[in-house]
């Protein structure tokens, strides 16, 4: 149980009104008891009423709600582990050669980066783990344990996935299309990730029971993507969400190749196909959504579907630019995810917010663009709504969890910032991790003065360095050879995939 505390600041961003207007308190204090925000009021009055309570912050400080990374997968980035930023479909083949990293160390590595940039909650979408149900459960427990160890809040899921494990085609059909000499190795690779659907559901139910009393960790449902899911798997995802009243997070329409797959499989739109299974509701968050049509956007808005915008990932993997301004115009709540890594190959949410702010400034004086307030709301309140924590996080309203970030305003504004520039504009445009003095989760300070309270960052980084300094294991060598052999066949599979191939260049923006 954390002791009562007052957090003092020149300005406290409580959250946002229903119309999106920021709620900001000046010369104020937050009273926190048992990890919960009890009240916000004038600093002098709050100190007088609670003279013996420990304090944090003070003059020259700014407090904002903890940021939420609503779409995250791994620790060390694929680029660090040897996979360049290929287009997504080729990237899957390249990633077969990644080094093996201990899941605890791997999770802590990215958690350090997230917390240091003000992220208090992460939505960890565990894409897949090799082996049987026991091995998959063990992998999940290592990831969950790492978040527990550092003190972060996490929404965890092991993705449901039961088909098309490399290309957008049945595994056996693709295997039969490559040279016979390469088939045994590819079959062996597929077998490592072929956990039957009923066993995947059993893994989910086991984890759900284990996490029932966990204060900072929750489980949610993550159907992977349309091409990775059979109709039976889509039905199971809908049933799990309904049975346990849990949100869903699903990749969809990330690339033009995925849009073409949906047309071939369903004869129409991926979004419309999901509606057949009852998957479109305010419980559903669609990750990416780059290649949604105007009709798809209308359908999402009509069903109160949310969208997670992964701006860096879309740039790095040549996926395109999501129609964020159209989402906003239709009232679709948009959150922000850093996905595998940001543009600097890290997990800096302050930087990611700036990228979102600037990537969608369409040309033309009256053309639409997101405002700084909208972007901060994406990274807080809208991210919260995609997790099982809901309105308990994402704001500092009385009754919410005390997840917050304490910033030093002088560090943000040095050497000068015009006094009339709105606070949120200043933060979104200029704040960097160096301005973060402390990060609190559930009333507990887990990061202060550049140091993590619960764990030694340098020891973890050294353990990672030592483990990866070792020569490639025989299994790693085998996967690297398989990746190099398979890569050209994956490329050939997609060579005539899009309607305008070969010859015609593709537009960078989605044509709607």
C-alpha positions in Angstrom: 0.0 0.0 0.0 1.5 3.3 -1.1 1.4 6.1 1.5 -0.7 9.3 0.9 1.0 11.9 -1.2 0.5 15.4 -2.5 1.8 16.1 -6.0 2.3 19.9 -6.5 2.7 21.7 -9.8 2.3 25.1 -11.4 -0.1 23.3 -13.9 -1.9 20.0 -13.7 -3.5 18.5 -16.8 -6.5 16.6 -15.4 -7.7 15.3 -18.7 -10.3 16.4 -21.3 -13.9 17.5 -21.2 -16.3 15.6 -23.4 -15.9 18.2 -26.1 -12.1 17.7 -26.1 -11.3 20.9 -24.2 -8.3 20.4 -21.9 -9.0 20.6 -18.1 -6.0 22.4 -16.6 -5.5 23.4 -12.9 -3.1 26.2 -12.1 -0.9 26.4 -8.9 -2.6 23.1 -7.8 -2.0 19.8 -6.0 -3.3 16.3 -6.4 -4.1 14.3 -3.3 -3.3 10.6 -3.7 -4.4 7.9 -1.3 -4.0 4.1 -1.8 -2.8 4.7 -5.3 -6.0 6.6 -6.3 -6.5 10.3 -7.1 -8.7 11.6 -4.3 -8.9 15.3 -5.1 -7.3 18.2 -7.1 -7.4 21.7 -5.7 -5.4 24.9 -5.0 -1.9 24.0 -3.8 -2.1 26.2 -0.7 -5.4 24.9 0.5 -4.4 21.3 -0.1 -1.1 21.7 1.8 -2.9 23.3 4.7 -5.5 20.5 4.8 -2.8 17.8 4.7 0.3 19.2 6.4 1.9 15.9 7.2 1.5 14.2 3.8 4.7 13.6 1.8 5.0 15.8 -1.3 6.4 15.5 -4.8 6.9 18.3 -7.3 6.5 22.0 -6.6 7.2 25.3 -8.4 8.2 25.1 -12.0 6.6 21.7 -12.5 3.9 20.4 -14.8 1.8 17.2 -14.2 0.0 15.2 -17.0 -1.7 11.9 -17.1 0.5 8.9 -17.8 0.9 8.2 -21.5 -0.4 4.9 -23.0 1.3 3.0 -25.7 -1.7 1.2 -27.2 0.1 -1.1 -29.6 3.4 -2.8 -28.7 5.1 -6.1 -29.5 8.8 -6.7 -28.6 11.8 -5.3 -26.7 14.9 -5.2 -28.8 13.8 -4.0 -32.2 13.9 -6.1 -35.3 16.5 -3.7 -36.7 18.7 -4.2 -33.7 18.4 -8.0 -34.2 19.3 -8.0 -37.9 16.1 -7.3 -39.9 16.1 -4.2 -42.0 12.9 -2.1 -42.6 11.5 -4.1 -45.5 7.9 -3.6 -46.6 5.8 -5.5 -44.1 5.2 -8.7 -46.2 9.0 -9.2 -46.9 9.8 -8.2 -43.3 8.0 -11.3 -42.0 10.5 -13.5 -44.0 13.5 -11.4 -42.8 12.4 -11.7 -39.2 12.7 -15.5 -39.3 16.5 -14.9 -38.7 16.2 -12.8 -35.6 18.4 -13.7 -32.6 16.9 -15.4 -29.6 16.5 -13.0 -26.6 15.4 -13.9 -23.1 11.8 -12.7 -22.8 12.3 -11.1 -19.4 15.3 -9.1 -20.5 13.7 -8.3 -23.8 10.5 -6.9 -22.2 12.5 -4.9 -19.7 14.5 -3.3 -22.4 11.6 -1.6 -24.1 9.9 -1.0 -20.8 12.8 1.2 -19.8 12.4 3.3 -22.9 8.7 3.5 -22.5 8.7 4.6 -18.8 11.5 7.1 -19.5 9.3 8.8 -22.1 6.3 9.0 -19.8 4.4 5.8 -20.7 2.7 4.3 -17.7 0.5 1.7 -19.5 1.4 -0.5 -22.4 -0.8 -2.7 -24.5 1.5 -5.7 -25.2 0.3 -7.7 -28.2 2.4 -10.9 -28.0 2.3 -12.0 -31.6 3.3 -15.6 -31.2 5.5 -17.9 -29.2 6.8 -21.3 -30.3 6.0 -24.7 -28.8 3.0 -26.3 -27.1 0.6 -24.8 -24.6 3.0 -25.1 -21.8 5.8 -23.2 -23.6 3.3 -20.5 -24.7 2.1 -20.0 -21.2 5.7 -19.8 -20.0 6.5 -17.1 -22.6 3.4 -15.1 -21.5 4.4 -15.4 -17.8 7.9 -14.1 -18.5 6.6 -11.0 -20.3 3.9 -10.3 -17.7 6.5 -10.9 -14.9 8.8 -8.3 -16.4 6.1 -5.6 -16.4 5.3 -6.6 -12.8 9.0 -6.3 -11.9 9.4 -2.7 -13.3 6.0 -1.6 -12.0 4.3 -0.7 -15.2 0.6 -1.2 -16.0 0.1 -3.6 -18.9 -2.8 -4.9 -20.9 -1.4 -8.3 -22.2 -2.6 -10.6 -24.9 -1.3 -13.6 -26.8 -2.6 -13.2 -30.3 -5.0 -15.7 -31.7 -3.6 -17.0 -35.0 -4.3 -20.2 -36.8 -3.4 -19.9 -40.5 -1.1 -18.4 -43.2 1.9 -18.1 -40.9 4.3 -16.6 -43.5 2.5 -15.4 -46.6 -1.2 -14.7 -47.3 -1.7 -18.3 -48.3 -2.2 -21.7 -46.7 1.1 -22.9 -45.2 1.0 -26.2 -47.0 0.3 -24.6 -50.4 3.1 -22.1 -50.1 5.5 -24.9 -48.9 4.7 -26.9 -52.0 5.4 -23.9 -54.2 9.1 -23.6 -53.2 12.0 -25.9 -54.2 11.7 -29.4 -52.7 15.1 -29.1 -50.9 13.8 -26.2 -48.8 10.5 -27.7 -47.8 11.6 -29.7 -44.7 13.1 -26.7 -43.0 10.0 -24.6 -43.7 7.7 -27.3 -42.5 9.7 -27.6 -39.3 9.5 -23.8 -38.8 5.7 -23.8 -39.2 5.4 -26.7 -36.8 6.9 -24.6 -34.0 4.0 -22.2 -34.3 1.0 -24.5 -34.9 -0.8 -24.6 -31.6 -4.4 -25.7 -32.2 -7.1 -23.1 -31.8 -8.7 -24.9 -28.8 -5.3 -24.9 -27.0 -4.8 -21.2 -27.7 -8.2 -20.6 -26.1 -7.2 -22.7 -23.1 -4.0 -20.6 -22.7 -6.2 -17.5 -22.7 -8.5 -18.9 -20.0 -5.6 -20.0 -17.9 -4.0 -16.5 -18.0 -7.3 -14.9 -17.4 -7.7 -16.8 -14.1 -4.1 -16.1 -13.1 -4.5 -12.4 -13.5 -7.9 -12.0 -11.9 -6.5 -10.3 -8.8 -3.5 -8.6 -10.5 -3.7 -4.8 -9.8 -1.6 -3.6 -12.7 -1.9 -6.4 -15.3 -5.0 -7.2 -17.3 -5.7 -9.6 -20.1 -7.5 -8.8 -23.3 -8.4 -10.5 -26.6 -6.2 -10.1 -29.7 -7.3 -11.7 -32.9 -4.2 -11.2 -35.0 -5.4 -10.1 -38.5 -7.9 -11.3 -41.1 -5.3 -13.2 -43.1 -4.0 -15.0 -40.0 -7.5 -16.1 -38.8 -9.9 -18.7 -40.0 -13.6 -18.0 -39.7 -13.6 -20.3 -36.6 -10.9 -18.2 -35.0 -12.9 -15.0 -35.7 -15.9 -16.7 -34.0 -13.8 -17.6 -31.0 -12.5 -14.1 -30.7 -16.0 -12.7 -30.6 -17.1 -15.3 -28.1 -14.1 -14.7 -25.7 -14.7 -10.9 -25.8 -18.4 -11.4 -25.1 -17.9 -14.1 -22.4 -15.4 -12.1 -20.4 -16.5 -8.6 -21.3 -13.0 -7.7 -22.6 -11.8 -5.4 -25.3 -10.3 -6.7 -28.6 -7.3 -5.3 -30.5 -6.9 -6.5 -34.1 -4.5 -5.6 -36.8 -6.3 -4.8 -40.0 -5.7 -3.2 -43.4 -2.1 -2.3 -42.6 -0.9 -2.6 -46.2 -2.4 -2.6 -49.8 -1.6 -6.4 -49.9 -3.9 -7.0 -46.9 -6.7 -5.0 -48.7 -6.2 -7.2 -51.7 -6.3 -10.4 -49.6 -9.6 -9.3 -48.0 -11.1 -8.8 -51.5 -10.0 -12.2 -52.6 -11.2 -14.0 -49.5 -14.4 -12.2 -48.9 -15.3 -10.5 -52.2 -15.4 -7.2 -50.4 -14.1 -5.3 -47.4 -12.2 -6.6 -44.4 -14.2 -4.3 -42.1 -17.5 -5.5 -43.5 -16.4 -9.1 -43.1 -15.7 -8.5 -39.4 -19.3 -7.3 -38.9 -20.6 -10.8 -39.9 -19.0 -12.1 -36.7 -20.2 -9.4 -34.4 -16.7 -8.0 -34.0 -17.5 -4.4 -34.7 -18.4 -2.5 -31.5 -16.9 -0.1 -29.0 -14.9 -3.1 -27.6 -13.0 -3.4 -30.9 -9.8 -1.4 -31.6 -8.4 -1.8 -35.2 -4.6 -1.5 -35.4 -3.3 0.5 -38.4 -6.4 0.8 -40.6 -4.2 2.5 -43.3 -6.1 1.1 -46.2 -9.7 1.7 -45.0 -12.1 3.0 -47.7 -14.5 5.8 -47.0 -17.2 3.1 -46.6 -15.0 1.3 -44.0 -14.6 4.5 -42.1 -18.3 5.1 -42.1 -18.9 1.5 -40.9 -16.4 1.9 -38.0 -18.0 5.2 -36.9 -21.5 3.7 -37.0 -20.3 0.8 -34.7 -18.2 3.0 -32.4 -15.0 1.1 -33.4 -11.7 2.6 -32.2 -8.5 2.9 -34.3 -4.9 2.6 -33.1 -2.6 4.8 -35.2 1.0 3.4 -35.6 2.6 6.3 -37.4 6.2 5.3 -37.2 5.6 1.7 -38.2 3.6 2.8 -41.2 6.4 4.9 -42.4 9.2 2.4 -41.7 7.5 -0.6 -43.3 6.2 1.4 -46.4 2.6 0.7 -45.4 1.3 4.2 -46.2 -0.3 7.0 -44.3 -3.4 6.3 -42.3 -6.4 8.6 -43.0 -6.3 10.0 -39.5 -8.0 13.2 -40.4 -11.0 11.2 -41.8 -11.1 9.2 -38.6 -11.3 12.3 -36.6 -13.8 14.0 -38.9 -16.2 11.0 -38.4 -15.7 11.0 -34.6 -13.7 7.8 -34.4 -11.6 7.7 -31.3 -7.9 7.4 -32.3 -5.1 6.2 -30.0 -1.4 5.9 -30.6 0.9 2.9 -30.7 4.6 2.8 -31.2 4.4 -0.8 -32.5 7.8 -2.5 -33.0 9.7 0.8 -32.7 9.6 4.5 -33.4 11.3 6.4 -36.1 14.5 6.6 -34.0 14.3 2.8 -33.3 13.1 3.4 -29.8 9.9 3.8 -27.8 9.7 7.5 -27.2 6.0 8.5 -26.9 6.8 12.2 -26.7 8.5 11.9 -30.1 5.7 9.7 -31.5 3.1 12.4 -30.6 5.1 14.9 -32.5 5.2 12.6 -35.5 1.4 12.2 -35.4 1.0 15.9 -35.0 3.0 16.7 -38.1 2.4 13.7 -40.4 -1.2 14.6 -41.0 -0.9 18.3 -41.8 -2.5 18.2 -45.2 -1.6 20.9 -47.7 -3.9 23.8 -48.1 -4.7 26.7 -45.7 -8.1 25.2 -44.6 -7.1 21.6 -45.0 -7.6 19.4 -41.9 -4.9 18.5 -39.4 -4.8 17.3 -35.8 -4.4 19.8 -33.0 -2.0 19.3 -30.1 -4.9 18.7 -27.7 -6.2 15.9 -29.9 -2.8 14.2 -30.1 -2.3 14.3 -26.3 -5.9 12.9 -25.9 -5.0 10.1 -28.3 -2.0 9.2 -26.1 -4.0 9.3 -22.8 -7.8 9.0 -22.7 -8.3 7.3 -26.1 -5.5 4.9 -25.4 -7.0 4.1 -22.0 -10.4 3.2 -23.6 -8.8 0.5 -25.7 -7.6 -1.4 -22.6 -9.4 -3.3 -19.9 -8.6 -0.5 -17.5 -10.9 1.9 -19.3 -11.6 5.1 -17.5 -9.6 4.1 -14.5 -6.5 5.4 -16.4 -5.8 8.1 -19.0 -6.9 11.0 -16.8 -6.3 12.4 -13.3 -9.9 12.8 -12.4 -10.8 11.9 -8.7 -11.3 8.2 -8.5 -8.8 7.4 -11.3 -5.6 5.5 -10.8 -2.7 7.8 -9.9 -0.7 7.2 -13.1 1.1 10.5 -13.9 4.2 12.1 -15.3 6.0 15.0 -13.5 7.7 17.4 -16.0 10.1 20.2 -15.4 8.8 23.2 -17.5 12.2 25.0 -17.7 13.8 21.9 -19.3 11.0 21.8 -21.9 11.2 25.5 -22.7 14.9 26.5 -22.3 16.0 29.0 -23.4 12.7 30.6 -24.1 9.0 30.0 -24.9 6.4 32.6 -25.5 4.2 32.9 -22.4 0.9 32.8 -24.3 1.6 29.6 -26.1 -0.9 27.0 -24.7 0.6 24.5 -22.3 -0.4 21.4 -24.3 1.1 22.9 -27.5 4.3 23.4 -25.6 4.4 19.8 -24.3 3.5 18.1 -27.6 5.8 20.3 -29.7 8.8 20.5 -27.4 8.9 18.0 -24.5 11.6 15.3 -24.5 12.4 12.6 -22.0 15.1 14.8 -20.4 12.2 16.9 -19.0 10.6 14.0 -17.1 11.5 14.2 -13.4 9.3 11.3 -12.2 6.8 8.7 -13.4 4.1 7.4 -11.0 2.0 4.3 -11.5 -0.8 3.6 -9.0 0.6 6.2 -6.6 4.0 4.6 -6.7 7.0 6.5 -8.1 8.7 3.9 -10.3 11.1 6.3 -12.1 12.7 9.5 -10.7 15.8 11.5 -11.6 16.6 9.2 -14.5 16.7 6.1 -12.3 14.2 3.2 -12.0 13.2 2.5 -8.4 12.6 -1.2 -8.6 15.3 -2.5 -10.9 18.8 -1.7 -12.1 18.7 -0.7 -15.8 22.4 -1.1 -16.3 22.5 -4.6 -15.0 19.7 -5.6 -17.4 21.4 -3.9 -20.4 24.7 -5.7 -19.6 22.9 -9.0 -19.4 21.5 -8.4 -22.8 24.9 -7.4 -24.2 26.5 -10.5 -22.8 23.8 -12.9 -24.0 24.0 -11.5 -27.6 27.8 -11.4 -27.6 27.7 -15.2 -27.8 28.0 -16.8 -31.3 24.8 -17.8 -33.1 23.4 -21.0 -31.8 22.8 -23.9 -34.2 19.1 -23.1 -34.2 19.8 -19.4 -35.0 22.1 -20.4 -37.9 19.4 -22.7 -39.3 16.8 -19.9 -39.2 19.1 -17.5 -40.8 19.8 -19.9 -43.6 16.1 -20.6 -44.0 15.3 -16.9 -44.1 17.8 -16.2 -46.8 16.6 -19.2 -48.8 12.9 -18.3 -48.5 13.1 -14.6 -48.9 13.1 -14.6 -52.8 10.1 -17.0 -52.8 8.1 -14.7 -50.6 9.0 -11.8 -52.8 7.9 -13.8 -55.9 4.6 -14.7 -54.2 3.7 -11.0 -54.0 5.1 -9.8 -57.3 1.7 -9.9 -59.0 -0.4 -9.5 -55.9 -1.8 -6.0 -56.4 -4.3 -5.2 -59.2 -2.0 -2.7 -60.9 1.2 -4.8 -60.9 3.5 -5.2 -62.7 4.8 -1.9 -63.9 2.6 0.8 -62.4 3.9 2.7 -59.4 1.8 2.6 -56.2 0.6 5.8 -54.6 2.0 6.6 -51.1 -1.4 7.6 -49.9 -4.3 5.2 -49.9 -6.6 5.9 -52.8 -10.2 6.2 -51.5 
